[in-house]
Amino acid sequence: MHRTLLLIALAVSLRPSLLAAQAAAPGGESSKEIDADVWNVVIATVAAGDLEGMAATYHPDAVLVNSTQTASIKKTLVRWGEGMAKAKREGTHSTVAFRFTRRQDGPDTAFETGMFALTEITAAGVSTTRYIPLECLLVKYNGHWRILMERQFDDSQRAWEKLTP
């Protein structure tokens, strides 16, 4: 009941894009901290094109895994930074929203599964959205939650639509 009231209060005070991270699948008490340290930060930094802010949500030794490769977050951030610079030059911007199917977290480790919707809006106003399932292993590092491993799966709009925000 307390959690429901908290979510209602958050719904009133947060933009809809932020609410998607807050109204996630049930998790432990750490879920609120994870949202504040990681998911809400990612939402804000994607919208702002802030690579440095996004990088702060990852553990220094984090690994990104997708269907074609594994890479250190350091190498991945270089690639993402190049993409953000190109988007800025072209007048393109992006937004992201999260929905979770499972949030299994404790006081210093967490495993979360769900999806994110990454929308790119061109200077002409044309938007394209990709729906990416993901799994994340998170750890408490220097007092803050950080992504240690992020695994992204192939695009799946159908799966996204099945998840309630």
C-alpha positions in Angstrom: 0.0 0.0 0.0 2.8 2.4 0.9 4.6 1.6 -2.4 1.3 2.3 -4.3 0.9 5.7 -2.6 4.5 6.5 -3.4 4.1 5.7 -7.0 1.0 7.9 -7.2 2.9 10.8 -5.7 5.7 10.2 -8.2 3.2 10.2 -11.0 2.0 13.6 -10.1 5.5 15.1 -9.7 7.4 13.4 -12.5 7.3 13.7 -16.3 5.8 10.6 -18.0 9.2 9.6 -19.4 10.6 9.4 -15.9 7.6 7.5 -14.6 8.4 4.5 -16.8 11.5 3.9 -14.7 9.6 4.4 -11.5 6.6 2.2 -12.3 8.7 -0.9 -12.7 8.1 -4.5 -11.8 8.2 -5.1 -8.1 11.7 -5.2 -6.5 13.3 -4.7 -3.2 13.8 -1.5 -1.3 16.9 -1.0 -3.3 14.8 -0.4 -6.5 14.2 3.2 -5.5 17.9 3.8 -5.0 18.7 2.1 -8.3 16.1 4.3 -10.1 17.7 7.4 -8.6 21.3 6.4 -9.2 20.9 4.7 -12.6 17.7 4.7 -14.6 16.5 8.2 -14.0 20.1 9.4 -14.7 20.2 7.5 -18.0 16.8 8.9 -19.0 18.1 12.5 -18.3 21.5 12.0 -19.9 20.1 10.5 -23.1 17.7 13.4 -23.5 20.6 15.9 -22.9 23.2 14.1 -25.0 25.4 14.0 -21.9 27.9 11.1 -22.3 29.8 12.0 -19.2 26.7 11.8 -17.0 25.7 8.5 -18.6 29.2 7.1 -18.1 28.8 7.8 -14.4 26.0 5.2 -14.2 28.5 2.4 -15.0 31.0 0.7 -12.9 34.6 1.4 -14.3 34.9 -2.3 -15.2 31.5 -2.7 -16.7 30.8 -4.8 -19.8 28.2 -4.5 -22.5 27.0 -7.7 -24.2 24.8 -7.7 -27.3 24.0 -10.2 -30.0 27.2 -9.5 -31.9 29.9 -8.7 -29.3 31.1 -8.1 -25.8 33.0 -4.9 -25.0 34.2 -2.9 -22.1 32.1 0.1 -21.2 35.1 2.2 -21.9 35.2 1.2 -25.5 31.4 1.3 -25.8 31.3 4.8 -24.4 33.7 6.0 -27.1 31.4 4.6 -29.8 28.3 6.1 -28.1 30.1 9.4 -27.8 30.8 9.5 -31.5 27.1 8.8 -32.1 26.1 11.6 -29.8 28.5 14.0 -31.5 27.1 13.0 -34.9 23.5 13.4 -33.7 24.3 16.9 -32.3 25.8 17.9 -35.7 22.7 16.7 -37.5 20.2 18.2 -35.1 19.0 14.8 -33.9 18.1 14.0 -30.3 17.0 10.9 -28.4 14.8 9.8 -25.5 14.7 6.6 -23.6 12.1 4.9 -21.4 12.4 1.7 -19.3 10.0 -1.1 -18.4 11.0 -4.0 -16.1 9.8 -7.6 -15.9 12.0 -8.5 -12.9 13.9 -6.5 -10.3 15.8 -8.8 -7.9 17.9 -6.6 -5.7 19.5 -6.7 -2.3 21.5 -4.2 -0.2 24.6 -4.2 -2.5 23.8 -6.4 -5.6 20.9 -6.4 -8.1 19.8 -8.2 -11.3 17.1 -6.5 -13.4 15.5 -7.6 -16.6 13.2 -5.6 -18.9 13.3 -3.4 -21.9 14.1 0.1 -23.0 12.6 2.1 -25.8 15.2 4.3 -27.5 13.6 7.0 -29.7 15.6 9.1 -32.1 14.1 12.3 -33.4 15.6 13.8 -36.5 15.9 17.6 -37.1 12.9 17.2 -39.5 10.8 15.7 -36.6 10.8 12.1 -37.9 11.1 9.7 -35.0 12.2 6.1 -35.0 12.0 3.9 -31.9 13.9 0.7 -31.2 12.7 -1.6 -28.4 15.6 -3.5 -26.8 15.2 -6.2 -24.2 18.0 -6.0 -21.6 19.4 -7.7 -18.5 21.6 -5.7 -16.0 23.7 -6.8 -13.1 24.3 -3.9 -10.8 26.5 -3.4 -7.7 26.8 -0.8 -5.0 30.1 1.0 -5.7 31.4 3.9 -3.6 27.9 4.3 -2.1 26.0 4.4 -5.4 24.4 1.8 -7.7 26.3 1.2 -10.9 25.8 -1.1 -13.8 28.4 -3.8 -13.9 27.1 -5.8 -16.9 24.4 -4.8 -19.4 23.2 -7.4 -21.9 21.1 -6.1 -24.8 19.0 -8.4 -27.0 17.6 -7.9 -30.5 14.9 -5.2 -31.1 11.4 -6.4 -30.1 8.5 -3.9 -30.3 6.0 -6.7 -29.7 7.6 -7.6 -26.4 7.6 -3.9 -25.4 3.9 -3.6 -26.0 3.2 -6.5 -23.7 4.9 -4.8 -20.7 2.8 -2.4 -18.7 4.5 0.9 -18.0 
